[in-house]
Amino acid sequence: MAELAQKQQTNSLSIIESVDIGAVQSTLAKINQFQVVVQNTLKENHDYGVIPGTPKPTLFKPGAEKILMMFGVTSEYEVTERVQDYEKGFFAFTVKCLIYKNGMKITEGVGHCNTKEKKYINQDPYTLANTCLKMAKKRAQIDATLTLASLSEIFTQDIEDMQEFAQTEQVETMTAQDAAEIKLTFGKYKGKTLREIYKVQPDYLEWLLKQDRTDPVIKKGIELMFEAVKQQAQQKQEQQKVEQQEQQPAADPFDGEVIEISDDDLPFNM
């Protein structure tokens, strides 16, 4: 046992002796400089957020993407674990994010998500499979980014069980389709999805949107749904205009207007 410990100590000393101290000091200085650049560049509440009760801010997806762009690296994703139990309504994904620079692997990160997490309790698990996959991918990306940029001193993501972080994370990846499947756990429409409520009483959703006590996730979901309906209406109006124009006879470009044309403007020579 003593011989093993002595051998390990000797190996450690050998590694230290082979290190270029000047190069290490230069690298550490560059890391510190980059950390300052990141802190001055990223925007609070968009690229990162300060969660009450935590010593460090949390890096969000937009912030991770900006950092990867700063480094000029590319990312690839690999699903390493996939559980899709349609009988029990349980879905889980583990994703690995691989970071490359000029075709060479630099580092990697791992992210996991499943439908039994607290924020998904009141939602239909069968509609959350894709959401969980996206969430796992995002967590893997942030994990890899923190390692790549040596930013663990500045940011964290080890607060997945906190309600505030869960809300922020869910809002970031939510789509109008995801929002439509959110179920209310209170009021006269308890147990109903936002989609079902919109069909029978959309003004109730407008009322919820104005209430300070409404859950931020529900508010964001309602906003996404209303925006999707608005965009759909605009697209329909534009389509109707196009169809009406196609049905009307072409207008005479010379009707009601006197146009002077010189000999030089004629499309042929006389």
Secondary structure, DSSP 4 states (H G I P E B T S, - for coil): -HHHHHHHHHHHHHHHHHS-HHHHHHHHHHHHHHHHHHHHHSPBTTTEE--TT-SS-EE-HHHHHHHHHHHT-EEEEEEEEEEEETTTTEEEEEEEEEEEETTEEEEEEEEEEETTSGGGTTB-GGG-HHHHHHHHHHHHHHHHHHHHTT-TTT-B---TT-HHHHHHHHHHH--HHHHHTBBP-SSTTTT-BHHHHHHH-HHHHHHHHH-TTS-HHHHHHHHHHHHHHHHHHHHHHHHHHHHHHHHSPPPPTTTT------GGGSSS--
